[in-house]
Amino acid sequence: MSILDFPSDPTELTEKQLSFLFQDGGFARANPGAEVAEVTAEVLAADSAFLGRLAHIEVTWSDDKIELPNSFVVKMPTLDPGGRAVGEMLNVWAREAHFYDRLAPLITTPVPSCRANFLEDQKAILILDFLDGANPGDQIAGASPDQARAAVEALAQLHAPFWGERRPPGLDWVPGIDGPGVVEGLARAIEASLPNFLSRFGNLLPNQTLDWLDQFVPLLSSWRSDVLSKPLTITHADYRLANMLFEQTGKVTIIDWQTAMFSGGATDLSFFVATNLEINLRRELESELIQLYSDTLVDCGVSAAATKSVQDDYAKAHLWWMGMLANNLSSIETPDEVSRTLFEAMLTRLFTAALDADSGRFLEGW
């Protein structure tokens, strides 16, 4: 049975198709006795899953003694043309399939259990456990202080085991900022996207930061050289509240690993702090969160000397994300007020954080 023949909407998967997915498992462990007798499905995260289509499904098993839960999330690629273009350029569906197959067992960061994992051409199907009682953060409202601290601590715990280490065997598939031609291709893509980005969002953003963005794009290779002179690690590369599930105990489970890559750890820190905290709260907590990140790295075994550049690397990474969001958000549709508000919040927060950090001061050195 080929998943290419399956529907592209996860809410339309039939009991027979789901039974096949659970029983075979794909890259995940097979469950031969998992026969679905009945399924109900509802759309999930329609306003925040820009590269995917998600559904929450509840299944009734033919055998009620089967040792599987009844509640899952099904994830498939987006049908939005702009989102698909970005996803195909970044190879996100293959990256996430390989993450759950090969990388998830190597990290200590909590992730959902994967029950089915299929990839064929540009079609992918993931089935993950639904974490009842765990709720995603509200990225439009922004993180609370406790959520911000928990997320930053979890981020350092993700980065620490790989900090400055050689890539473990079997992870050659993980792309990285160190890959040949990566930055050159991104520079061309960002440059091509800038007119549309400025037309859609330029009026919201400080003029000085837009000038910095224009100057930064030709200097991407120099920024990359600076990143490569420091320790690299496994990064999430989309570390935002919509991809975090918070339990009342304070535990954080991280989802959406489509963009996992080797890069500088400060790129994840920049993206989270600069785009996920309301501006005034970010100004209040920024120094504390950067210090918490560095201290947690050290607590997890990273030498203090290896973290000495985190503050500057954090400020430099704002420029990287200005370019990446200009490229990615220029073509993804915002069909409703929620998605428009989310994009605008991310951009205004990021560009303001860059202004506050005077990130443009690094351009002359490159």
C-alpha positions as CSV (number, residue, x, y, z in Angstrom):
1,M,0.0,0.0,0.0
2,S,1.5,3.4,-1.0
3,I,0.8,6.5,1.0
4,L,0.8,8.4,-2.3
5,D,-2.8,7.0,-2.7
6,F,-3.8,8.3,0.8
7,P,-5.7,11.6,1.2
8,S,-3.7,14.8,1.8
9,D,-6.0,15.9,4.6
10,P,-5.3,14.0,7.8
11,T,-8.9,14.3,8.9
12,E,-9.9,12.1,5.9
13,L,-7.8,9.0,6.7
14,T,-10.0,5.9,7.0
15,E,-10.0,3.2,9.6
16,K,-8.4,0.8,7.0
17,Q,-5.7,3.3,6.1
18,L,-4.9,4.1,9.8
19,S,-4.8,0.4,10.6
20,F,-2.1,0.0,7.9
21,L,-0.1,2.9,9.2
22,F,-0.1,1.6,12.8
23,Q,0.5,-2.0,11.8
24,D,3.4,-1.3,9.4
25,G,4.9,1.6,11.3
26,G,7.1,2.7,8.5
27,F,10.3,4.1,10.2
28,A,8.5,3.6,13.5
29,R,8.0,0.3,15.4
30,A,5.4,-2.0,13.9
31,N,2.2,-2.8,15.8
32,P,0.8,-5.9,14.0
33,G,-2.3,-6.1,16.1
34,A,-3.3,-2.5,15.8
35,E,-6.6,-2.6,13.9
36,V,-8.7,0.6,14.1
37,A,-12.4,-0.1,14.4
38,E,-13.5,3.6,14.5
39,V,-11.9,7.0,14.2
40,T,-13.0,10.6,14.8
41,A,-10.9,13.5,13.7
42,E,-10.7,17.3,14.0
43,V,-8.4,19.9,12.6
44,L,-5.6,21.0,14.9
45,A,-3.4,24.1,14.9
46,A,-4.8,25.5,11.7
47,D,-3.5,29.0,12.4
48,S,0.1,28.1,13.5
49,A,1.2,25.0,11.5
50,F,2.5,26.7,8.4
51,L,4.3,23.8,6.8
52,G,2.0,21.1,7.9
53,R,-1.6,19.9,8.2
54,L,-2.5,18.5,11.6
55,A,-5.4,16.5,13.0
56,H,-6.3,15.3,16.5
57,I,-7.7,11.8,16.1
58,E,-9.4,9.5,18.6
59,V,-9.4,5.8,17.7
60,T,-11.3,2.8,19.0
61,W,-9.3,-0.4,18.7
62,S,-10.8,-3.7,17.6
63,D,-8.9,-5.3,20.4
64,D,-9.3,-3.3,23.5
65,K,-6.3,-5.0,25.1
66,I,-3.8,-3.5,22.7
67,E,-1.1,-1.5,24.5
68,L,-1.5,1.7,22.6
69,P,-3.2,4.9,23.6
70,N,-6.4,6.1,21.9
71,S,-5.5,9.7,21.2
72,F,-3.0,10.9,18.5
73,V,-1.8,13.7,16.3
74,V,-1.5,13.0,12.6
75,K,0.8,15.3,10.7
76,M,1.0,15.7,6.9
77,P,2.6,18.3,4.6
78,T,0.7,21.6,3.9
79,L,-1.2,22.2,0.7
80,D,-0.5,25.9,0.8
81,P,1.7,26.6,-2.4
82,G,4.0,29.1,-0.6
83,G,4.4,26.7,2.4
84,R,5.1,23.8,0.1
85,A,7.7,25.8,-1.7
86,V,9.5,26.6,1.5
87,G,9.1,23.1,2.8
88,E,10.5,21.5,-0.4
89,M,13.4,24.0,-0.4
90,L,14.3,23.1,3.2
91,N,13.5,19.4,2.8
92,V,11.5,19.6,6.0
93,W,9.4,16.4,5.7
94,A,12.3,14.2,5.2
95,R,14.2,15.9,8.0
96,E,11.3,15.3,10.5
97,A,10.9,11.7,9.4
98,H,14.6,11.0,9.9
99,F,14.5,12.9,13.2
100,Y,12.0,10.6,14.8
101,D,13.8,7.6,13.3
102,R,17.4,8.4,14.1
103,L,17.8,11.5,16.3
104,A,15.0,11.4,18.8
105,P,16.6,8.4,20.6
106,L,19.8,10.4,21.2
107,I,18.4,13.5,22.9
108,T,17.1,14.0,26.4
109,T,14.6,16.7,25.4
110,P,11.1,15.2,25.8
111,V,9.4,14.5,22.4
112,P,6.1,12.7,21.7
113,S,6.2,9.0,21.0
114,C,6.1,8.3,17.3
115,R,3.7,5.5,16.3
116,A,3.9,5.7,12.5
117,N,6.4,7.4,10.3
118,F,6.1,7.3,6.5
119,L,7.9,9.2,3.8
120,E,7.4,8.8,0.0
121,D,8.5,11.5,-2.5
122,Q,7.2,14.7,-1.1
123,K,4.4,13.1,1.0
124,A,4.8,12.3,4.6
125,I,2.6,11.0,7.4
126,L,3.5,11.1,11.1
127,I,1.4,9.8,13.9
128,L,2.4,10.9,17.3
129,D,0.9,10.5,20.8
130,F,-1.4,13.3,21.8
131,L,-0.3,14.6,25.1
132,D,-3.6,15.1,27.1
133,G,-3.3,18.0,29.6
134,A,-0.3,19.6,27.8
135,N,-1.0,22.8,26.1
136,P,0.9,24.8,23.5
137,G,2.0,28.3,24.4
138,D,0.2,31.3,23.0
139,Q,2.7,32.9,20.6
140,I,0.6,36.0,20.0
141,A,0.2,36.7,23.7
142,G,3.8,35.7,24.2
143,A,5.5,33.5,26.8
144,S,4.9,34.0,30.5
145,P,8.1,34.5,32.6
146,D,7.8,30.9,33.8
147,Q,7.3,29.5,30.3
148,A,10.2,31.5,29.0
149,R,12.5,30.2,31.7
150,A,11.4,26.6,31.2
151,A,11.8,26.8,27.5
152,V,15.3,28.3,27.7
153,E,16.4,25.7,30.2
154,A,15.1,22.9,28.0
155,L,16.8,24.5,25.0
156,A,20.2,24.4,26.7
157,Q,19.6,20.8,27.7
158,L,19.0,20.0,24.0
159,H,22.2,21.7,22.9
160,A,24.6,20.6,25.6
161,P,25.2,17.0,24.6
162,F,26.2,18.0,21.1
163,W,28.0,21.2,21.9
164,G,31.2,21.3,19.9
165,E,31.2,17.5,19.4
166,R,31.8,15.6,16.2
167,R,28.6,14.5,14.5
168,P,27.6,11.1,15.9
169,P,27.6,8.2,13.5
170,G,24.3,8.0,11.6
171,L,23.6,11.8,11.7
172,D,25.3,12.7,8.4
173,W,21.8,13.3,7.0
174,V,21.3,16.2,9.4
175,P,21.9,19.4,7.4
176,G,24.0,22.1,8.8
177,I,25.1,25.7,8.4
178,D,28.5,24.1,7.6
179,G,27.2,22.4,4.5
180,P,28.7,23.5,1.1
181,G,26.5,26.0,-0.8
182,V,23.9,26.3,1.9
183,V,24.4,30.0,2.7
184,E,24.9,31.0,-1.0
185,G,21.6,29.4,-1.9
186,L,19.8,31.1,1.0
187,A,21.4,34.5,0.1
188,R,19.9,34.2,-3.4
189,A,16.5,33.1,-2.0
190,I,16.4,35.9,0.6
191,E,17.4,38.6,-2.0
192,A,14.7,37.4,-4.4
193,S,12.1,37.5,-1.6
194,L,12.9,40.9,-0.2
195,P,10.6,43.0,-2.5
196,N,7.6,40.9,-1.6
197,F,8.5,40.9,2.1
198,L,8.9,44.7,2.2
199,S,5.6,45.1,0.3
200,R,3.8,43.0,2.9
201,F,5.5,43.9,6.1
202,G,8.0,46.7,5.6
203,N,5.7,49.5,7.0
204,L,5.7,47.7,10.4
205,L,9.4,47.6,10.9
206,P,12.1,50.1,11.9
207,N,13.8,51.6,8.9
208,Q,17.3,51.1,10.4
209,T,16.7,47.4,10.8
210,L,15.5,47.2,7.2
211,D,18.8,48.9,6.2
212,W,20.7,46.3,8.2
213,L,18.8,43.5,6.6
214,D,19.7,44.8,3.1
215,Q,23.4,45.0,4.2
216,F,23.4,41.6,5.8
217,V,22.2,39.5,2.9
218,P,25.5,39.9,0.9
219,L,27.4,39.2,4.1
220,L,25.8,35.9,4.9
221,S,29.0,34.0,4.2
222,S,30.9,36.1,6.7
223,W,28.2,35.5,9.3
224,R,28.5,31.8,8.5
225,S,32.3,31.9,9.0
226,D,31.8,33.5,12.4
227,V,29.3,30.8,13.4
228,L,31.7,28.1,12.2
229,S,34.5,29.5,14.4
230,K,32.4,28.6,17.5
231,P,31.0,25.3,18.7
232,L,28.1,23.9,16.7
233,T,25.3,21.8,18.1
234,I,22.0,20.2,17.1
235,T,19.4,23.1,16.9
236,H,15.6,22.9,16.6
237,A,15.6,26.0,14.2
238,D,11.9,26.7,14.8
239,Y,11.9,27.0,18.6
240,R,8.7,28.8,19.3
241,L,5.8,28.5,21.7
242,A,3.5,26.8,19.1
243,N,6.0,24.0,19.1
244,M,6.1,23.5,22.8
245,L,3.6,21.7,25.0
246,F,3.6,22.8,28.6
247,E,2.3,20.6,31.4
248,Q,1.1,21.9,34.8
249,T,4.2,20.3,36.3
250,G,6.3,22.7,34.3
251,K,7.6,19.9,32.0
252,V,8.0,21.0,28.3
253,T,7.7,18.7,25.4
254,I,9.1,19.9,22.1
255,I,7.4,19.1,18.8
256,D,7.8,20.0,15.1
257,W,11.3,18.9,14.2
258,Q,11.1,19.7,10.5
259,T,14.0,22.1,10.6
260,A,16.5,20.4,12.9
261,M,20.0,21.2,11.9
262,F,23.6,21.7,13.0
263,S,24.2,25.4,13.8
264,G,25.2,27.7,16.5
265,G,23.1,27.3,19.7
266,A,22.5,31.0,20.0
267,T,20.4,30.9,16.8
268,D,17.7,28.9,18.7
269,L,18.1,31.2,21.7
270,S,17.7,34.3,19.5
271,F,14.6,33.0,17.7
272,F,12.8,32.0,20.9
273,V,13.6,35.1,23.1
274,A,13.3,37.7,20.3
275,T,10.0,36.4,18.7
276,N,8.1,34.7,21.5
277,L,8.2,37.2,24.3
278,E,6.2,40.5,24.3
279,I,8.7,43.3,23.8
280,N,8.6,44.8,27.2
281,L,8.8,41.4,28.9
282,R,11.7,40.5,26.7
283,R,13.5,43.7,27.7
284,E,12.9,42.8,31.3
285,L,14.0,39.2,31.1
286,E,16.5,39.1,28.3
287,S,19.7,39.3,30.3
288,E,18.4,36.7,32.8
289,L,17.4,34.3,30.1
290,I,20.8,34.5,28.3
291,Q,22.5,33.9,31.6
292,L,20.2,31.0,32.4
293,Y,21.0,29.4,29.0
294,S,24.7,29.7,29.6
295,D,24.5,28.5,33.1
296,T,22.4,25.4,32.1
297,L,24.9,24.6,29.4
298,V,27.7,24.6,32.0
299,D,25.5,22.5,34.4
300,C,25.1,20.0,31.6
301,G,28.9,19.7,31.1
302,V,29.8,22.4,28.6
303,S,32.9,24.3,29.7
304,A,32.3,27.9,30.7
305,A,35.0,29.0,28.2
306,A,32.9,27.6,25.4
307,T,29.9,29.8,26.3
308,K,31.8,33.1,26.5
309,S,30.5,34.4,23.2
310,V,26.8,33.5,23.7
311,Q,25.8,37.1,24.4
312,D,27.3,38.5,21.1
313,D,26.2,35.4,19.1
314,Y,22.7,35.9,20.3
315,A,22.7,39.5,19.0
316,K,24.3,38.5,15.7
317,A,21.7,35.7,15.2
318,H,18.9,38.4,15.1
319,L,20.3,39.4,11.7
320,W,20.1,35.8,10.5
321,W,16.5,35.4,11.6
322,M,15.6,38.8,10.0
323,G,16.8,37.3,6.7
324,M,15.2,33.9,7.2
325,L,11.8,35.3,8.1
326,A,12.0,37.7,5.2
327,N,12.5,34.7,3.0
328,N,10.0,32.3,4.6
329,L,7.2,34.7,5.5
330,S,7.2,36.6,2.2
331,S,5.4,33.8,0.4
332,I,3.3,31.9,3.1
333,E,-0.3,33.0,3.0
334,T,-2.0,34.6,6.0
335,P,-5.7,33.8,5.2
336,D,-7.1,35.0,8.5
337,E,-6.6,37.6,11.2
338,V,-4.9,35.1,13.6
339,S,-2.2,34.2,11.2
340,R,-1.6,37.8,10.1
341,T,-1.4,38.9,13.8
342,L,1.1,36.1,14.5
343,F,3.4,37.0,11.6
344,E,3.3,40.7,12.5
345,A,4.0,39.9,16.2
346,M,7.0,37.7,15.3
347,L,8.5,40.3,13.0
348,T,8.0,43.4,15.1
349,R,9.4,41.7,18.1
350,L,12.4,40.3,16.2
351,F,13.3,43.6,14.5
352,T,12.8,45.5,17.7
353,A,15.1,43.1,19.5
354,A,17.7,43.6,16.9
355,L,17.4,47.4,17.3
356,D,17.7,47.1,21.1
357,A,20.8,44.9,20.7
358,D,22.3,47.2,18.1
359,S,22.9,44.1,16.0
360,G,23.9,46.2,13.0
361,R,27.2,47.0,14.8
362,F,28.6,43.7,13.7
363,L,28.1,44.4,10.0
364,E,31.2,46.5,9.6
365,G,33.4,43.7,11.0
366,W,32.2,41.3,8.2
